[in-house]
């Protein structure tokens, strides 16, 4: 599945906050077994 790091590159992240969010997504993705569907709730 797509990792947060890939999304950061595609979006051209320039904000430190967004980078941190990406790191959190990366951790949660590993914990959830790569299920981004569950992580969407965290984004809000």
N, C-alpha and C positions, 0 to 999 in steps of 0.2 A: 504493500500500500504506500501511498504518498506520505512522506515525512514532513514535519514542520519546516525543516531546513530547506526542502525543495520549494515550499510555498514562499519562504522568505526571499529566495532568489528570484522567483517568478514575479513577485510583487515589487521587487526592488526596494526592500525595506531600508529606510534611512533613519528610522526612529529607534532609539535604544529600548523604549517601552515595547515596541513591536517585536524586537529581537528577543526580549525576555519572554514575551508571550509565546513566541515560537519555541523557545527552550522548554517552556511548560508543556506545550502541546507535544513536543518530542518525548518528554517523560511520560505523559499520560498515554501516548500512543503505544509505548512499550508496555505499560502496565495493563492496558486494555487489549494487548495482543495485536495492535495495529488497527483497531476498529475506530475509524474517524467518526463514524456515525454517533458514537457515544460522546465523543469529545465536543461535538457541535453545541451541546448544552452548556459547556464550560465557556464557550466563546461569548455568549450573551452575559 
